[in-house]
């Protein structure tokens, strides 16, 4: 995780990380650019996971679900609390994200963005990765209901069955032609906005070791 962040130009040493079993909650500083997190960090992390898994048997592979949100957080008795933490915890454990892992056993990383992050960052053209690479899903966990956006770097989710079960012959998405999407649009500099109490970039990570 640290090497992927460093390669993307992010400062993981400044993230406020809270471990929870096989998962992690990370609160990012205000000047960590959200577009770089979605573009470069997720891509590099997926590549590093693929390298790690290359010579490992199915049961020893590393697979992650990573949720990204921007919302209100506040210190609590046992770590961070607040609406932002609730949202990211719901997203990282969403049935749709788990279904992608079930359908695509070779996908080492599944990313799920909150609707707010997707609209403010991806749909607004601030990322090199285009909006059509994400798949919209409905997330309903307890009192939380909202749309979210799934992405698995290197894979096309448009025809993936999210009802469960692997997709026969599922293959990674082909590389874009030279000079096309790989370059992407020019990305303006972005930072996470802080206002009110504390509004921060929030990441939820859940780790799984299975084939």
C-alpha positions in Angstrom: 0.0 0.0 0.0 2.7 2.4 1.0 4.8 1.8 -2.2 1.7 2.2 -4.4 0.9 5.5 -2.7 4.5 6.7 -3.1 4.6 5.8 -6.8 1.4 7.7 -7.3 2.9 10.8 -5.6 0.7 10.5 -2.5 1.9 10.7 1.1 0.6 7.6 2.9 2.8 8.5 5.9 0.4 11.5 6.4 -2.8 9.4 6.2 -4.5 8.7 9.5 -5.0 5.0 9.3 -7.1 2.9 11.7 -6.9 -0.9 11.4 -9.9 -3.1 11.8 -9.3 -6.8 11.4 -8.4 -7.4 7.8 -9.5 -3.9 6.9 -8.4 -0.4 7.3 -9.9 3.0 7.5 -7.8 5.9 6.2 -8.5 9.6 6.6 -6.5 11.6 4.1 -5.1 15.1 4.5 -6.8 18.0 2.6 -4.2 18.4 0.0 -4.1 14.8 -1.3 -5.6 15.1 -4.8 -8.7 12.9 -5.2 -8.2 12.5 -8.9 -4.7 11.1 -8.4 -6.1 8.7 -5.8 -8.6 7.4 -8.3 -6.4 7.4 -11.4 -2.8 6.7 -10.4 -3.0 5.1 -7.0 -5.7 2.6 -7.9 -4.0 1.6 -11.2 -0.6 1.2 -9.5 -2.1 -0.7 -6.6 -3.9 -3.1 -8.9 -0.6 -3.7 -10.8 1.3 -4.3 -7.6 -1.3 -6.8 -6.4 -1.2 -8.6 -9.8 2.6 -8.9 -9.5 2.2 -10.2 -5.9 -0.4 -12.8 -7.0 1.4 -13.9 -10.1 3.1 -17.0 -8.7 0.7 -17.7 -5.9 -1.9 -20.4 -5.7 -5.5 -19.4 -5.5 -5.8 -19.6 -1.7 -2.8 -17.4 -1.1 -3.7 -14.5 -3.4 -4.2 -11.0 -2.1 -7.5 -9.4 -3.1 -8.8 -6.0 -2.0 -12.0 -4.0 -2.0 -11.3 -0.2 -1.8 -14.0 2.4 -1.2 -13.5 6.1 -1.6 -15.7 8.8 -0.2 -15.4 12.4 0.9 -17.4 13.3 4.0 -17.6 14.5 7.5 -15.5 12.7 10.1 -14.9 13.4 13.8 -12.7 11.8 16.5 -14.5 9.2 18.6 -13.7 7.2 21.7 -12.4 4.3 19.6 -11.2 6.1 16.5 -12.9 8.2 13.8 -16.7 8.4 13.6 -19.2 10.4 11.6 -21.2 10.1 8.4 -18.1 9.8 6.2 -17.0 6.7 8.1 -20.4 5.2 7.9 -20.7 5.7 4.2 -17.3 4.2 3.4 -17.9 1.2 5.6 -21.2 0.5 3.8 -19.5 0.8 0.4 -16.5 -1.4 1.1 -18.8 -4.2 2.2 -21.5 -3.7 -0.4 -22.9 -6.9 -2.0 -22.1 -5.5 -5.5 -18.4 -5.1 -4.7 -18.3 -8.6 -3.3 -20.1 -9.9 -6.4 -17.5 -8.4 -8.7 -14.8 -10.4 -6.7 -16.9 -13.5 -7.1 -17.4 -13.0 -10.8 -13.8 -12.0 -11.6 -11.5 -14.2 -9.7 -8.4 -12.7 -11.4 -9.3 -9.2 -10.3 -7.0 -8.3 -7.4 -8.6 -4.9 -6.7 -12.2 -3.7 -6.8 -12.8 0.0 -6.4 -16.2 1.5 -5.3 -16.7 5.2 -5.3 -19.5 7.0 -3.5 -21.9 8.9 -5.8 -20.6 12.2 -4.5 -17.0 11.4 -5.4 -17.9 10.0 -8.8 -20.0 13.0 -9.7 -17.5 15.6 -8.4 -14.4 13.9 -9.8 -14.9 11.3 -12.6 -18.1 12.6 -14.2 -16.8 16.2 -14.1 -13.8 15.1 -16.2 -11.1 15.5 -13.5 -9.7 12.0 -14.1 -8.0 10.3 -17.0 -10.2 7.3 -16.5 -13.5 7.9 -18.2 -16.9 7.6 -16.6 -18.0 4.7 -18.9 -15.3 2.5 -17.2 -17.4 2.6 -14.0 -20.6 0.6 -13.4 -23.4 2.2 -11.4 -25.0 0.1 -8.7 -27.5 0.6 -5.9 -26.1 0.1 -2.4 -28.6 -0.5 0.4 -27.1 -1.6 3.8 -29.2 -1.0 6.9 -30.2 2.7 6.8 -27.8 3.6 4.0 -29.2 3.9 0.5 -27.4 5.5 -2.4 -25.9 4.9 -5.8 -22.2 4.0 -6.1 -19.8 3.3 -8.9 -17.7 0.2 -9.4 -14.4 -0.2 -11.2 -11.9 -3.1 -11.4 -8.7 -1.8 -13.0 -7.9 -3.9 -16.1 -11.4 -5.4 -16.4 -14.6 -4.4 -18.1 -17.6 -4.6 -15.7 -20.3 -3.7 -18.2 -21.4 -7.3 -18.7 -20.4 -8.8 -15.4 -23.2 -10.7 -13.6 -23.5 -9.2 -10.2 -25.9 -11.8 -8.9 -23.1 -14.1 -8.0 -20.9 -16.8 -9.6 -17.9 -16.5 -11.9 -18.2 -15.2 -15.4 -17.0 -18.0 -17.8 -14.0 -16.8 -19.9 -13.9 -13.4 -18.2 -10.9 -11.5 -19.5 -9.2 -8.2 -18.6 -10.2 -5.2 -20.7 -7.9 -4.6 -23.7 -5.4 -1.8 -23.6 -6.7 1.3 -25.3 -5.1 2.2 -28.6 -2.0 4.4 -28.4 -2.8 8.1 -28.1 -6.4 7.3 -27.0 -7.7 6.8 -23.5 -4.3 5.9 -22.0 -3.4 9.6 -22.1 -6.8 10.8 -21.0 -7.9 14.4 -20.7 -5.8 17.0 -19.1 -6.4 16.8 -15.3 -6.7 20.0 -13.4 -5.2 20.0 -9.9 -7.8 19.1 -7.2 -7.8 18.9 -3.5 -10.3 17.6 -1.0 -12.5 20.3 0.5 -12.7 20.8 4.2 -15.6 22.8 5.7 -17.9 22.7 8.7 -16.7 20.1 11.2 -14.0 18.1 9.4 -14.7 17.0 5.8 -12.0 14.6 4.6 -11.2 12.1 2.0 -12.1 8.7 3.5 -10.9 5.3 2.3 -12.1 2.0 3.4 -10.0 -1.1 2.5 -11.0 -4.7 3.0 -8.5 -7.5 2.5 -9.3 -11.0 1.4 -7.0 -14.0 0.8 -8.8 -16.4 -1.5 -8.9 -17.6 -5.0 
